[in-house]
Amino acid sequence: MRDYLTFLYRCFRISFVGGWRYHLWMLCLTIIALLGLNAYCKQLVDGLATTGMTDHVSWGLYIANFTFLVGMAAAAVMLVIPVYIYRNKDLHDLVIFGELLAVATIIMCLLFVTVDLGRPDRFSHLLRRFNFPLSMLTWDVIVLNGYLLLNLHITGYLIYCDYRRKEPNKTFFVIPFVFVAIVWAISIHTVTAFLYVGLGARPFWNSAIIAPRFLASAFSAGPAFNILTLQVIGRFTSYNIPRSALLLLRQIVLVALTINMFLLISELFTEFYAGKTHIASTRYLYFGLLGHNALVPWIWASIVLNSLALIILYLPVTRSLRLLNIACVFLIVGIWIEKGMGLIVPAFIPSPLGEIVEYTPTINEILVCLGIWAFGLLLYTIFVRVTIPVLSGRLTYDQPFEIATQD
Amino acid sequence: MSQPDSTPPAASMSRRGFLRRGVVAATGVAAVAAALKPLLNAELELGDLTSLEKFLQQHYKELDKEEMAAVLERISREIEERYQIHPELTNVKPMDGVEFVYALNLSRCIGCRKCVHACVKENNQSRDPELQYIRVLEMPKGTIDIERGNHHYERPTVPDPDHFYMPIQCHQCANPPCVKVCPVEATWQETDGIVVIDYDWCIGCRYCEAACPYWARRFNFSQPKYASEQELKDDPEIIQKRLNPRMSYLSNRPRSVGVMEKCTYCLHRTRVGEMPACLEICPVGARKFGNVLDPASEVTQILRNKRIFVLKEDTGTLPRFFYYFDERRPQLRSGETDEIVQVTKMDAGGEA
């Protein structure tokens, strides 16, 4: 117990140690996170009127980011499956970074849901009266927190074992949890998609293709984000990131993105060819409705970015990392638009009574979002900062702390 | 900053290093304090965190008689302090053997929007911004597709001969999608069919608002205000005049920021035998309300004899809000015999 507290204290201390680039990065993130906190305090005082949301568009940027980030949390599972099921060697030492990213993104997800609540002071009501299994939101609470705990356990256990220079007991404490986590990762998407899909009042969401598309887009954006973060780790730390690992991830992104684009085409064909009247929201999203077209440039930007990413990825040239990185950035932005604004906002336009009221987020709302993103990145940076010296054997229980800081 | 260089540990804890750390820590604390500054706003109420009593208040269904009495007393006291009126706050329960339904005669409605405002007045909705439960659509003749209705019609007089008018409010569905989705059971259906919200339990996630196909739910994006600044300047007692002191826990007591609200068929009136405010104000008698379990009630007669329809039947919500048109039974032309009204067989071809 005492050893564990020392371990936590050392983790805390080492997160303040680093070169000037590290300090600058952390300082910027802290400032943005504090600006977000400040904006959220304003929202607490004045209510959600500080956001651009209305009774017409009652979910906005918060829930959009939440939805996208649930997808990002899948990043872990796309590293876990090759390693634990297909026994891939290249990715073996990198899995933990995917799992840590999942921890950080799930925490961001929970924050995004919390800032969306009108009465966060009544959070305890969830524990006192829980509408399970009827409300999909209660399912989401369970799967998100469960996924967070699973990943915290797996990563925490492995890192602590390394710190103690102990061989981890994989059969009991890792493997079973990893396999549960694989299924669980798929469940967080499915449940989050069902949250929307189950609403008969919103034809835009009430479609069976949403959940499969959720998985496909998540399994492309997540690993793409990992490709980028792993390179950053490889560049700024002593940790070695094998190229073959990145190329394997590229393959995963490629397949997932292809499926995602195919599902998009299936969706659009079904919606538009039949010519039904229920596609007002889809029409609004892609072409605008009666002169209202706030989302049109966004969704086309998303389609263009995703298509470009797909084309670039299919070129053998992307084995050189520079083009691969460009494709990854395109794809992450494209999916962020598509799974965020593109999925949430149009469902509310037109309203169930046919009224068209558009949504524009306010500065305050955007600041809260940026704050949460900054906080999430801050967490992830700290996780990586702590993990690397432990994994490379410089931060262990039997060595003085100072050895760990010699980067 | 705290980066230890080649100097031995003792030196790294020198006065300079210590001071430097102190400055960094102080800056950090100051920055956090600055970020939290809006919370010092004098008008702030941290919701249920202001008193243990509020924080620990049970869900409506778990309050026994005495607890309910205590809660009502506390809420009355708060209303009195805040708005300087004496509320008669009660908790009206549903009556046995009663299930309320609404029927609206589209042939009569003239679209005057009097119901909209009578509702706001009766139910103590926020006035700034004004929050309304009823939306009246001006519909072109020849369709009942509500997506073609005009919400914002302005005319010197109504009705316009080329349109008909369709008021929409909460349909008190028998299969309410809003109730199903609530994560904390803050909204439910009572035995008389009315879907209610415990304003003291709602966490404000707005999932119910997304689930409702009739756009019947409203959210308090800010603290409800009963008069604008200008109105208060013109008449400092306007709030006391405006507030309806006859209140009930589940319907029209003043709401707080961050919670949902909706039409309750004026349950504080209808559960003691009165009619809803929107019905009472209607100048043309387009609105009919009553107990569908009573065979003699007007609504039962309407449901039996009129050609009625419900909105968005395909969503499976089973509304307790029905629309109908007045109709005349077809009259036989003079000279025709009764034979013509005898039904001919569907498969008439075989007989010919």
Interface residues (C-beta under 8 A of the other chain):
Chain A: R13 F16 V17 G18 H23 T30 I31 L34 L35 L37 N38 C41 K42 L44 V45 D46 G47 L48 A49 T51 M53 T54 D55 S58 W59 V113 D116 L117 G118 R119 P120 D121 R122 F123 S124 H125 L126 R128 R129 F130 N131 L134 S135 M136 L137 T138 V141 L195 G198 L199 G200 A201 R202 T277 A280 A347 F348 P350 S351 P352 L353 G354 E355 E402 T405
Chain B: M1 S2 Q3 P4 P9 A31 V32 A34 A35 L36 K37 P38 L39 N41 E43 L44 L46 G47 D48 L49 F55 H59 R135 L137 D145 I146 E147 R148 G149 H151 I168 P177 K180 V181 C182 P183 V184 E185 A186 W201 C202 I203 G204 C205 R206 Y207 E209 A210 A211 C212 P213 Y214 W215 R217 R218 F219 N220 F221 S222 Q223 V257 G258 V259 M260 K312 T315 G316 T317
